[in-house]
């Protein structure tokens, strides 16, 4: 059984599933997807996303505003605390720094990042971190704000082993997306080989970043199997072992959450 630790279910193309979300969920379950963590990126779309996934116990949510979002409502600390006061919400984010798509004075991005960390610490919920071309600054903010108290996930990991070690020291897990399957991703493959067995997760980031053999096409949580298979090859083990280990890691990180309670009740 697989867990997709990062996906955007409100953004996937449901055409292959008769444009019906329930049909998609049933197909994911049939493909051995045990749990999905649906990630928020703005305030405006969150209410509809919550309504969409509310009936499904095997889908959890995060609350947050992506660092690339410019034209939506800026979340206050009270906003995040209020929205995250729901059993479906097990994480805060995705949040972080992104210098690839953002230019100019980025103090607003730093402040947004710090607000999310503050909310996570108050709620004692892990953080979902997005960082792109801002690796060291992201680590610096996490360290300065005491984010190691709650830990979380460096999602869609694209850095090298030296960076991974620093993230691990800050109590964060490393999550591998379809990028690890790309031929030119040697630094990421190296991290996948070296990462301690108890500190990695797998994800799709669907509908983005589809793994080989679907690279360049719409991505779906069912494709997380290809991420697991590639990591298994890199580590010289079985896909079943990667699925089991990443699943155990997910439930350890989110111990006590509604996702963990569901696992224990099953």
N, C-alpha and C positions, 0 to 999 in steps of 0.2 A: 504494500500500500504506500502511496506517495502523498506528500504534502507539498502543495504549491505555496511557498511562504510569501509570495508577492505577486499579485495580479490585480488588474483593473477591470473587474467584471462588468461594470457599467459602460465600458467602452468597447467591448468585444463585438464582433460582427456575428449576430445570431442567425444569419441567413442559412448556414448549414444545418441549423437546428429548428427549421420551420419558423424562424423569428420568434421563438418561444423560450423564455429563460428557464422554465421548468424542464423542458426537453433537454436543454444544455446541461443542467445540473444532473439529470438522470444519466446522460451520456458520460459525464465526468465520473460519476460513481461507478459506472460499468467499466470504465478504463482504470479503475483502482486508485482514483484520487480520493483520499480519505478526508482531507481537509483543505480549504483554501482561505488564505488571508487576503481580503479585498482591501486595497489601499486607497485612501482618500488623497486628492490633490488640491481641492479647493473647497470653499465654504458653500458655494452656490449649488453644486451638484450633490453634496453630501445627503440632504434629506431624501432625495429620490433613490440614492444608492442604498441608504439604510432601509427604506421601504422595500426595495427589490430583494434584498437578501434576508430580511427579517424572518421569513418562514423557514429558513434552512439552518438547522443546528450545526451543519458541517461547514458553514461559512462564517468567518469572523471578520471584524472590521478594524481599521485604524481611523484615527481622526487627525487631520493636519492639512497644511497648505504647502504645496511644492515650492521650492525656491525659485522656479522659473515663472510662477504665476504672478502677473503684474496688474491685471485689470479687474481682479476680484476684490472682495472685502477682506481687509487685513484682520487676521484673527487676534483677538486679545487673549490674555491669560484666562479670563473668565469664560470667554467663548469656548476655548478648548476644554476647560474643566467641565463646563455644562454638557457639551456634546459627548464627551468621553464618559459621562455618568450613565452608562448603559452596558449591560452585561455582554452585549455583542462586541463591544470595543475592547480590544486586548492590547493595543499599541498606539503610540503617538507618532504621527508622521504621515507621509514621508516629509522629512525636513532635512535641511543641510545647506550646502553652498554649491553654486554652479557658476563657474566663470566662462563656460563655453557659450551659453546663450544669453548671458547677462553682462552688460557693460556699464561703465561710468561709476558713479558713487554707489557702492553696494552696502552701505551701512544698514539700509532697510533689510537686506537679506540676513545680515549678521543678527540684527535685532529679532527678526522673525525666528531664526534658529534658536536664539537664547530663550525666547518665549516658549517654544515647544519643549525645550529641555526642562524649563521650570515646571511646566505642566506635568511632564513625565515624572519628575521627582515628587511632586505633590501627590500624584495618583499612584505612584509606585508601579508604573507601566513601562515596558521597554520602548525604546526609540527605534524608528525605521529611518536610516540615514541614507540620503542621496548626496553624493559628492562627485563632481566632475570638474577636472582641471583645477581643483581647489583642495587637494589632498591634505597638505600640511596645515592649512588654515582650518579645515574641518576638524582635524585632530586637536588643534590648539583650543578651539572653542569647546569641544567635548571635555577636554582636560580642565580648562578654566572654570567651566560651569558645573563640574562634579558629575558629569553624565555617567561615570563608572558606577555610581550608586544604583542605577537602574539597568545599565547596559542596553543591549539591543542588537540590531543587525546593520552591518554595512551592506546594503543591498546592491545587487548587480555589480559585484566587485570587479574593478578594472585596474587595480594597482599591482604592485609587486610584493615579494615576500617580506622585504624590510618593512613595508607599510602594514602588511597583515600582522606582523608581530606587534607593532605598536597598537593596532586596533584590538588585538587579543588582550594586551596588557590593560586596556581600558574597559575590559569586561564585555566586548562586543563579539558577536558571531560573524562569520564571513558567509555570504550567500552568493552562490554561483548561478548565473543566468545562462541563456543560450549562447552568450558570447564565448564561454569556455570551449564551445565546439568549433569556433572559427579557426581557420588555419593559422592566421597571423596573431593569435592570442597566446603566444608562448609564455609570457610572464604570468598570465592568469593560470595557465595549465601547470606551471611550476608551483604556484600557490596551492592548487588543487591536490597536487602530489604530496606537499609538505604539511598541509593543515592538520592539526590534531583531530583524531576521529570524532571527538566530542564537541567540536567547535564549528562545524559547517552546516549550511542549509542549502536547499535547492529551490529554484524559483523559475518562473517564466517571464515575469514582467509583461505578460500578455495584456493587450494585443501587440506589444512591441517585441523586437529582438528575438524573432523565432530562431530556434536552433537549426543547425544542419540536421536533416536534409530539407528543411522548410525555410531556410534563410531567405529573407526578402519578402516573405508572404505573411499574412496575418497569423498571429500567434494565439495559442489556446492553452489553458492549464493542462490539457491532456498531453501536451508536448513536453512536460517536465520529465517524462520518462527518458527522452533523448539526452537531457542534461545529466541525469543519473547514470545512463549507460556510458556516456563519455567519461565521467569522473571515475566510474568503475574500471574502465580500461586504463586510465591514467594511474590508478592506485593498485592495479593488479588484483582486483577483487570482483565480486559479482554485483550485478545491478540490484539483486535482492538485498545484499548487505548494505549498499548505499542507501536504498530506500528505507531500510530498517533503522540505520544509524541516523539519517537526517530526520526521520520522524521522531525518534527518541530525543534528539537535540531540540527539535521544535517544542515538544511538550515540556522539556526541562526549562527552556527559556521562558515559556509562558505558564509555568507551574502556578496552580491556583486560579487560573483564568477559566472562563466558560468553556474554552476549547479543551483544556486539561480535564475539567470535570466531566465533559462528555466522554473523553477517552476512558476515564476511570469507571464510568457507569456502563460502558459497552462491554 
